[in-house]
Amino acid sequence: MKITMIGGGYVGLVSSACLAAFGATVTLVEKDPQRLDALQRGEIPIYEPGLDALLCEQRAVGRLVLCSSIAQGLKEAEAVFIAVGTPARRGSGHADLSYVYAVAREIAEAAPHNLLIVTKSTVPVGTGREVSRIVNSLRPDLHFSVASNPEFLREGQAIADFMNPDRVIIGLDQKSDDKGTRARELLTTLYHPLNHPETRLVFMGLESAELTKYAANAFLAMKVTFANEMADLCEATGADSDEVRHAIGLDPRIGPDFLIPGPGFGGSCFPKDTQALAVTARKAGAPSPLVETTIASNEARKRRMAERILTLLGDLTHPRTVAILGLTFKANTDDMRQAPSLTVLPLLYEAGLTLRVYDPHGMEQARALLPDGIYFARNALDAAQGTDLLVILTEWEEFLHITPSELQKSMKGRLIVDYRGLWKNREFASCGLVYHRIGKKDQTKKEGT
Ligand SMILES: NC(=O)c1ccc[n+]([C@@H]2O[C@H](COP(=O)([O-])OP(=O)(O)OC[C@H]3O[C@@H](n4cnc5c(N)ncnc54)[C@H](O)[C@@H]3O)[C@@H](O)[C@H]2O)c1
């Protein structure tokens, strides 16, 4: 089967490589010339474990080709996937659909024959129908159908997620003449390696598929936020958040995932998708106070992460230096979109602290987004050098190799603030270090205070 993927970002690259591995012949269209040149040279513009090898392999066997023009990409395609960005519109929280609609217009202008147009980007309810309206208005002669196939991959484990998904959601245009039959056939063929009892292809209406993606992300964002709030409550009451988390996660109605407390969710999906869902819900006359509170609680949490550090440092009339380990929104990605570091670091910097930071893969992206004057260290111990306090903001595995005695030798002060619980099993006290983490009662306070 021949398909075209439009957009060479996380989703477009991973989907292209994996669908090629499933046996499809994929043309990937990327309009950013620098990104395309890099891809042509075999350089992957994002950090995603395993992606470079898979793309290279699929290009070598000729199942994946790259180009810059939608017209060229569509020449022999039976289906075209729209995988461009849908960022939050500044100020309003609406999903910015300008890239999606621009692609719809280009497809209409260039499509040579009968075509299935599939939206893979995360788009609000009604977008598939609007894509259909745009194409139809520009090309009334063209036979085409639309479908929705939202993507659920997680950055950092995107290949595994795509290859072994819990489910593949496929929204069909049940109001069309063929009631979505052709789209169903084509997508069943495309996803044939996954069509076994453990991985269900879940067919539904267009609108349901579009909303499913937002509902899933909003639910997970709420779960993370709830876990964070419960961890704060544990701290305040002397309960142990590990014990509480483990115990509630044993209930199959709750489950253990997404209960680890942290500095607040970030990334390219949860923040913008919760905002877009809240806007959609209000517009539809069915507002979601739960989702709106989740957004507000998460934003406040990121600010509180900075305030905690300032409180721990105490007297700020003397110059203070803080090390930050981890800048990306989570480990195993170089994605800085909506990362907690983008809230925490500017607040610390404005408070007059000297900052020394390190991230295994996010330094380049972070440099462009953080205040000038922050020192970007060569490695974690270089970041720790001479600091009063050290913070773990992202749970990179490489930080597990750092020992308390190395920290004690590098740092000037004694305070370790671990916002990911990465070092929770370390013994810091014998090195004279004071370890703080979310969900544990403040170790500097005496019982009863
Ligand atoms: N990143 C994730 O983990 C993830 C997971 C699931 C779903 N999604 C959704 O998938 C969509 C894409 O996300 P992403 O992170 O891959 O976006 P991205 O911004 O990283 O990549 C989009 C790419 O599309 C290209 N592009 C834009 N317009 C184009 C055009 N007209 N022709 C060709 N290329 C064009 C851009 O240059 C860019 O390289 C979004 O809606 C997002 O919400 C993302």
The ligand as an SDF file (V2000), in Angstrom:
LIG
                    3D

 44 48  0  0  0  0  0  0  0  0999 V2000
    4.7080   14.8500   19.9220 N   0  0  0  0  0  0  0  0  0  0  0  0
    3.9830   13.8800   20.4220 C   0  0  0  0  0  0  0  0  0  0  0  0
    4.4120   13.1250   21.2800 O   0  0  0  0  0  0  0  0  0  0  0  0
    2.5750   13.6500   19.9260 C   0  0  0  0  0  0  0  0  0  0  0  0
    1.8940   12.4820   20.3110 C   0  0  0  0  0  0  0  0  0  0  0  0
    0.6080   12.2690   19.8480 C   0  0  0  0  0  0  0  0  0  0  0  0
    0.0100   13.2260   19.0230 C   0  0  0  0  0  0  0  0  0  0  0  0
    0.6750   14.3590   18.6950 N   0  0  0  0  0  0  0  0  0  0  0  0
    0.0160   15.3270   17.7890 C   0  0  0  0  0  0  0  0  0  0  0  0
    0.5150   15.1340   16.4830 O   0  0  0  0  0  0  0  0  0  0  0  0
    0.6210   16.3970   15.7950 C   0  0  0  0  0  0  0  0  0  0  0  0
    2.0470   16.6160   15.3480 C   0  0  0  0  0  0  0  0  0  0  0  0
    2.8680   16.7070   16.4900 O   0  0  0  0  0  0  0  0  0  0  0  0
    4.4490   16.7680   16.3830 P   0  0  0  0  0  0  0  0  0  0  0  0
    4.9660   16.8230   17.7700 O   0  0  0  0  0  0  0  0  0  0  0  0
    4.9190   15.7000   15.4470 O   0  0  0  0  0  0  0  0  0  0  0  0
    4.6070   18.2000   15.6440 O   0  0  0  0  0  0  0  0  0  0  0  0
    5.9380   18.9400   15.2010 P   0  0  0  0  0  0  0  0  0  0  0  0
    5.6360   20.3830   15.3220 O   0  0  0  0  0  0  0  0  0  0  0  0
    7.1180   18.3440   15.9050 O   0  0  0  0  0  0  0  0  0  0  0  0
    6.0930   18.5690   13.6490 O   0  0  0  0  0  0  0  0  0  0  0  0
    5.2660   19.0210   12.6320 C   0  0  0  0  0  0  0  0  0  0  0  0
    6.0620   19.0140   11.3430 C   0  0  0  0  0  0  0  0  0  0  0  0
    5.1670   19.2980   10.2620 O   0  0  0  0  0  0  0  0  0  0  0  0
    5.8550   20.1170    9.3150 C   0  0  0  0  0  0  0  0  0  0  0  0
    4.8680   20.7980    8.4780 N   0  0  0  0  0  0  0  0  0  0  0  0
    4.0080   21.7830    8.8350 C   0  0  0  0  0  0  0  0  0  0  0  0
    3.2540   22.1520    7.7610 N   0  0  0  0  0  0  0  0  0  0  0  0
    3.6340   21.3690    6.7270 C   0  0  0  0  0  0  0  0  0  0  0  0
    3.2290   21.2730    5.3590 C   0  0  0  0  0  0  0  0  0  0  0  0
    2.2920   22.0720    4.8530 N   0  0  0  0  0  0  0  0  0  0  0  0
    3.8400   20.3620    4.5760 N   0  0  0  0  0  0  0  0  0  0  0  0
    4.8140   19.5650    5.0750 C   0  0  0  0  0  0  0  0  0  0  0  0
    5.2490   19.6090    6.3640 N   0  0  0  0  0  0  0  0  0  0  0  0
    4.6570   20.5060    7.1810 C   0  0  0  0  0  0  0  0  0  0  0  0
    6.6740   21.0470   10.2070 C   0  0  0  0  0  0  0  0  0  0  0  0
    7.7450   21.6560    9.4880 O   0  0  0  0  0  0  0  0  0  0  0  0
    7.1550   20.0790   11.2950 C   0  0  0  0  0  0  0  0  0  0  0  0
    8.3780   19.4690   10.9540 O   0  0  0  0  0  0  0  0  0  0  0  0
    0.0980   17.4360   16.7750 C   0  0  0  0  0  0  0  0  0  0  0  0
   -1.2690   17.6440   16.5490 O   0  0  0  0  0  0  0  0  0  0  0  0
    0.2990   16.7750   18.1200 C   0  0  0  0  0  0  0  0  0  0  0  0
   -0.5880   17.2530   19.0870 O   0  0  0  0  0  0  0  0  0  0  0  0
    1.9460   14.5720   19.0990 C   0  0  0  0  0  0  0  0  0  0  0  0
  1  2  1  0
  2  3  2  0
  2  4  1  0
  4  5  1  0
  4 44  2  0
  5  6  2  0
  6  7  1  0
  7  8  2  0
  8  9  1  0
  8 44  1  0
  9 10  1  0
  9 42  1  0
 10 11  1  0
 11 12  1  0
 11 40  1  0
 12 13  1  0
 13 14  1  0
 14 15  2  0
 14 16  1  0
 14 17  1  0
 17 18  1  0
 18 19  2  0
 18 20  1  0
 18 21  1  0
 21 22  1  0
 22 23  1  0
 23 24  1  0
 23 38  1  0
 24 25  1  0
 25 26  1  0
 25 36  1  0
 26 27  1  0
 26 35  1  0
 27 28  2  0
 28 29  1  0
 29 30  1  0
 29 35  2  0
 30 31  1  0
 30 32  2  0
 32 33  1  0
 33 34  2  0
 34 35  1  0
 36 37  1  0
 36 38  1  0
 38 39  1  0
 40 41  1  0
 40 42  1  0
 42 43  1  0
M  CHG  2   8   1  16  -1
M  END
$$$$
